[in-house]
């Protein structure tokens, strides 16, 4: 398979970026998209050129590190992570545009690598539970109704990749934040911080500069783990409940 790649190159956050065109040949349909980029980088290195910087870690669809906009779609044409996207999804002779996440809250560090530490700060603001050292009960000691457990597990699947932000026309992080709020708030272990969690995490999300949510649904469509759009409505109810309680 021979492909034309149009890749975003940007040396650092202070310099403007531009698309650079490369040709790659002998690409197997069984390669993952990241393996194809590895092949490109090997060729660039052998030619004495600087390889393309891109994020990756586990390459098993678990960590959320891989983060590319491929032909305008977050993670590419399949509903999966970039590392689990295979070249059989493309045809011989295709031209493929490869860009970083596009959001003001995800500034470009270099080439295809963006700074997603804003997600970390949202988690730090409320994504935890209280447990006194040495007295935390075993997890199975607190009964949890199956519907609540299923709801929590569904939202805990979020890997924080940022595809929801990249796909949203407003650059909103509502789907990510709602997943993190909901999976803790529904569990008895998360009850002590239930109100402060949603208020603090939403406030931090706004402070990071993410856009507002208009429920276009692009976030849920792009999510590789299938976090559902109603997750946002569930968080909004939690936020309203907490706001009314705080205001008395």
Secondary structure, DSSP 8 states (H G I E B T S, - for coil): --EEEEEEE-SSTTS--EEEEEEE-S--TTSBHHHHHHHHHHHHHHTT--------S-SSSSS-----EETTEET-SSSS-GGG-BGGGS-TT-EEEEE----TTS-EEETTEE--HHHHHHHHHH------TTT---GGGS---HHHHHHHHHHHT-----HHHHHSTT---HHHHHHHHHHHHTSGGGGGGHHHHHHHHHHHHHHTT-------SHHHHH-TT---THHHHHHHHHHHHHHHHHH-
